[in-house]
Amino acid sequence: MDARADDRWRGGLLAGLAVAALAAGGWWWWQSAPATGPVPAAVGSAGPTEADLDRLVLVSPEDGRVLAGPEADPDEPLVFHQEPGDPDATLISHTVWQDRSQLTPVGPTVVRQTSPSKGDRYLLVVSCTGTGKLVVSFSGSDDDGSDQPVACSGALFTVTLNSAGGPLRVRFTVTAGDVDLDARLAALF
């Protein structure tokens, strides 16, 4: 074989390998593309089961407060039910922050802050247990008010906050005894 035949042989082999690589890449691309057209129903989309009925809560369309429902584990997700076609129902978008702290009267005050836009709505949910007395105060909302005492019996204290446009601060202080705090701020639609 002469030099030109070797070059043609190598060139042909290289071109064949390039075509094979392109074909394999095209096949992979086609296989990994998302499905189009009608999608089959998801498994388990039939709605809540009997076990879920104990965890259902009702959210007030006025202010986003949880109106009814059994006590829930804060680590367990809640099932929110909205009637179809109800445009006034308030739904929680996401949790902005969550705080679980043990507070004492001599310990530091817990202050949580977020920087929302003017008019953003938030739902503050606070629960505490212990022998102390918890006081919640907030600033940066249209509803800035006096300190809110919270009974540390494990019951939920909820308040809707409308942002005034600056930093939204929530402060937790204890006036007597020890308190286990569980608080979260959730953004509302």
C-alpha positions in Angstrom: 0.0 0.0 0.0 1.2 3.4 -0.8 1.0 6.5 1.4 -2.1 7.8 -0.3 -4.0 4.6 0.3 -3.1 4.7 4.0 -4.3 8.3 4.2 -7.6 7.3 2.5 -8.0 4.3 4.8 -7.4 6.5 8.0 -9.6 9.3 6.6 -12.4 6.8 5.9 -12.1 5.2 9.3 -12.1 8.6 11.0 -15.2 9.7 9.0 -17.0 6.4 9.9 -16.2 6.8 13.6 -17.5 10.5 13.5 -20.7 9.3 11.8 -21.1 6.6 14.4 -20.5 9.0 17.3 -23.1 11.5 15.8 -25.6 8.6 15.4 -25.1 7.5 19.0 -25.4 11.0 20.3 -28.6 11.6 18.3 -30.0 8.4 19.6 -29.2 9.3 23.2 -30.6 12.8 22.7 -33.9 11.4 21.3 -34.2 8.8 24.2 -33.6 11.4 26.9 -36.0 14.0 25.4 -39.1 14.7 27.6 -42.4 13.1 26.5 -44.8 15.2 24.5 -48.5 14.8 24.0 -50.9 13.4 26.6 -49.3 12.2 29.8 -50.8 9.3 31.7 -52.4 10.0 35.1 -49.9 9.9 38.0 -50.2 7.0 40.5 -51.9 8.1 43.6 -53.6 11.2 42.2 -57.0 10.1 43.4 -57.0 12.6 46.3 -56.5 12.2 50.0 -56.9 8.8 51.6 -58.5 7.9 55.0 -55.2 8.4 56.7 -54.8 11.8 55.2 -58.2 13.0 56.5 -56.8 13.3 60.1 -54.2 15.7 58.7 -56.4 18.0 56.7 -56.8 21.6 57.8 -58.9 24.5 56.6 -57.2 27.7 55.7 -59.1 31.0 56.0 -59.4 32.7 52.6 -59.5 36.1 54.4 -56.1 36.0 56.2 -54.5 32.6 55.7 -55.1 31.4 59.2 -55.4 27.7 59.9 -59.0 27.4 61.1 -59.4 23.7 62.0 -57.4 20.6 62.2 -55.7 18.4 64.7 -52.3 19.2 66.1 -49.6 18.3 63.5 -46.0 17.4 63.8 -44.0 20.4 62.4 -41.8 18.0 60.5 -44.7 16.4 58.7 -46.2 18.1 55.7 -49.8 19.3 55.9 -52.4 18.6 53.3 -54.2 21.8 52.2 -57.5 21.3 50.4 -58.9 24.0 48.2 -62.2 23.6 46.5 -61.9 23.8 42.7 -62.9 27.2 41.3 -62.4 29.0 44.7 -60.3 32.1 43.6 -60.3 33.6 47.1 -58.6 30.7 48.9 -55.2 31.6 50.4 -52.4 29.2 49.8 -49.0 29.1 51.3 -46.2 29.5 48.7 -43.2 28.5 50.7 -41.6 28.7 54.2 -39.4 31.8 54.4 -37.8 30.8 57.7 -38.3 28.4 60.6 -36.9 28.7 64.1 -36.8 26.1 66.9 -35.1 27.6 69.9 -35.0 27.1 73.7 -35.5 30.5 75.3 -34.8 31.7 78.8 -35.4 35.1 80.4 -31.6 35.7 80.8 -30.7 34.3 77.3 -30.6 36.3 74.1 -33.7 37.5 72.3 -34.4 35.7 69.1 -34.9 38.0 66.1 -35.7 36.8 62.6 -35.7 39.1 59.6 -36.6 39.0 55.9 -36.6 41.7 53.2 -39.9 41.5 51.4 -41.4 43.8 48.8 -44.2 46.2 49.7 -47.5 44.4 49.9 -46.1 40.9 50.3 -48.2 38.8 52.6 -46.9 36.4 55.2 -48.4 34.0 57.7 -46.5 33.8 61.1 -47.3 30.6 63.0 -45.9 30.3 66.5 -46.2 27.5 69.0 -44.4 27.1 72.3 -44.3 24.8 75.3 -42.8 25.3 78.7 -43.2 27.2 81.9 -42.3 30.6 80.6 -44.3 33.4 79.0 -43.5 34.2 75.4 -44.0 37.6 73.8 -44.0 38.1 70.0 -43.5 41.5 68.5 -43.0 42.5 64.8 -42.0 45.5 62.8 -42.0 46.4 59.2 -45.6 45.4 58.5 -48.7 47.5 57.9 -50.0 46.0 61.1 -47.2 46.9 63.5 -48.7 46.7 67.0 -48.0 46.0 70.6 -46.4 42.9 71.9 -48.5 39.8 71.5 -48.4 37.4 74.4 -48.5 33.7 73.5 -49.7 31.0 75.8 -47.1 28.2 75.9 -49.6 25.4 75.9 -48.6 24.0 72.5 -51.6 25.8 70.8 -50.9 27.6 67.6 -50.7 31.4 67.5 -51.1 32.8 63.9 -51.1 36.3 62.5 -51.0 37.5 58.9 -48.4 40.2 58.2 -48.6 42.6 55.3 -45.1 44.0 54.4 -44.7 47.8 54.5 -41.7 47.5 52.1 -38.8 47.5 54.4 -37.2 44.7 56.5 -39.8 42.6 58.3 -38.6 41.7 61.8 -40.1 39.3 64.2 -38.8 39.3 67.8 -39.4 36.5 70.4 -38.8 37.3 74.1 -39.4 35.3 77.3 -40.6 37.1 80.4 -40.5 34.2 82.9 -39.5 30.6 82.9 -38.1 28.5 80.0 -39.8 28.1 76.6 -39.4 25.8 73.7 -40.2 27.9 70.6 -41.4 26.6 67.3 -42.1 29.4 64.8 -42.2 29.7 61.0 -42.9 32.5 58.6 -44.6 31.4 55.3 -45.2 33.5 52.2 -48.8 33.6 51.0 -50.0 33.8 47.4 
